[in-house]
Amino acid sequence: MTEEVNTNRKKTGRDMTVGTEWKILLGFAIPIICGNLLQQLYNTVDGIVVGRLVNSNALAAVGTCSMLSRFFLAFSMGFSNGCGVIISQLYGAKKHEELRKAFSTGAIISLALGIALTAFGLLGHSWILSSLMNIRDEEVFAYADQYFVIYCLGLIFMYVYNYIAYSLRAFGDSRATLYFLALTSILNLILDMFMVKLWGIAGAAIATVISQIVCAVVSYFYMVRRYEVLNIRPSQMRVDREMMYQCVNLGIPAVLQQCSASLGNLVMQRLVNSFGSVTMAAFTVGSKVQGYVQAPIMGMQQAVATFTGQNMGAEKLERVKKGLYRAVIMNAVIVLAIGIVINLGAEGVAALFGVEGETLEQSVAYIRFMAPACELVFAVYFTCAGLIHGSGDVKYATFITLSSLVARAVFAYIAVYAFQAEYPILWRSALLANIWSLVFTWGRFYSGKWKKHSKAIVGTQEMEDGSEKKS
C-alpha cells in the first residue's frame, strides 16, 4: 500500500482540491516564502559584498542592474506563470495527456524567448544602460556595464529554471524550489566572498551566473525523475497548435503584466538615477530590504493562484472564495509582524550594506515608510491578484498592473519636474499605486467576472457559486 501511494504521489503531485483551505494554502506557501527569502538573500549578498569590498558606486551599479535584470526576467516569469495557470487547471481537471502537451509547448516557446532576449542584452548593453537607464556617473556606468554583460550570459539558465519552477508549483510542489534556491544561495554566497575579492564587481556577476547554471541543471533532473508526466525527452518535445494558442493567450498577457511591472520599475529607476549616486545607493538598499517584507506576500499570492487554478479546474468555486479570505488574513498578519521588526531596526539593517551619512539617512527613510503600512496595503491587494491570475483572468490582471504603474510614474515625474519634489516622492508614490490596485482588484473579485475563464482552458461548464464537481 505504501509503495502504491508513493508511486501515485510521484506521478501526480499535491491535490489542492480537497482538505482544509487555510492549512493547504499555508503549507504550500511556506516553502515558497522561504524560497523567496532565500532569493532575496541571494540578491542582497551581491549588494552587501560589493558595497563593503568595492564601494558605494559599485553598490549603486548592482542596484540599477537588478532593476534591469527584472525586466529581462519578466518575460520568463510572465510566460511561465501563464503556462502554470494552464497546467494547474488541467491538473485539477485530471487531464494528464493535455497537460503533457501544454508543458512541452510552453517549454519550447520559453526557451526561444530566453535565447532572443539573451542576444538582445549582449548586443545592446551599452545603449540600454546609457539611454534607457540614464546612468550619468561615469564610474557607476563602468561598473554597471561590466556586471550586466556577464549577467546576460547566464540569463538562459534562469529561463529554464523559472519555467520548471512554475510547472512544479502548478502540481502543488512548492518544496522543491525551496531546496533549489537554498543550494544556489549558499553557493552564491561562497562564490561571492572569493570572486569579488579577486575580480571586484565582475566576480559578483560570475558568481551569479554559476549559481544560475547549477539551479537550472538540478531542477531539471529533479523534475524528470520525480514526475512521470513531465518526463519528456528533448527528442519528444513538440509544439501542439491548440496548446500553443492557450499558452500564447494566457502567456502574452502575463508577460505584459510582468513586463509592465518591470518597465514601471525601470521608469522609476531612471528617475532615481537623476538624483545622483547617493540616492541611487539608498534606493538600492531600501529596495532590497523591501524585498524581505514582500517575500511572504509573493509566496501567498502564488499559493492562492495555484489553489484557484486547481479548484476552478475541479469546478469548486466556493472553495476558491474561502481560500482567498483565509489567505488575506494570514498574509496581513505575517506582513505586519515582519514590517514592525524591520521598521524598528531600519538603521541597523541599512548599515549592513556599508552605507553611511546621507545615504544611510535616505535608506532609513525609505524603509520606515514602506514597512509595515505601505506593504500591508500591497499584501491585501496582491493576495486577491493571485485569485484573478489563477482563474485565468490575466488580461484584467495586466490592466491593473499597467494602470497602477502609469499612475505612480505620472504622479512621481510631475511632482519632481513640475513641483521640484525631493527624493522621498520616489517611495511615497508607491502607496498611490498600491491603493489604486487594491480598488480595481477587489472590485473585479466582487463583480464575479473572473469566474468564466476556466471554461476556455479545461472545457468545464459555466460555474455558479457553490458548484462542486461530482465524483
Disulfide bonds with the S-S distance in Angstrom:
none
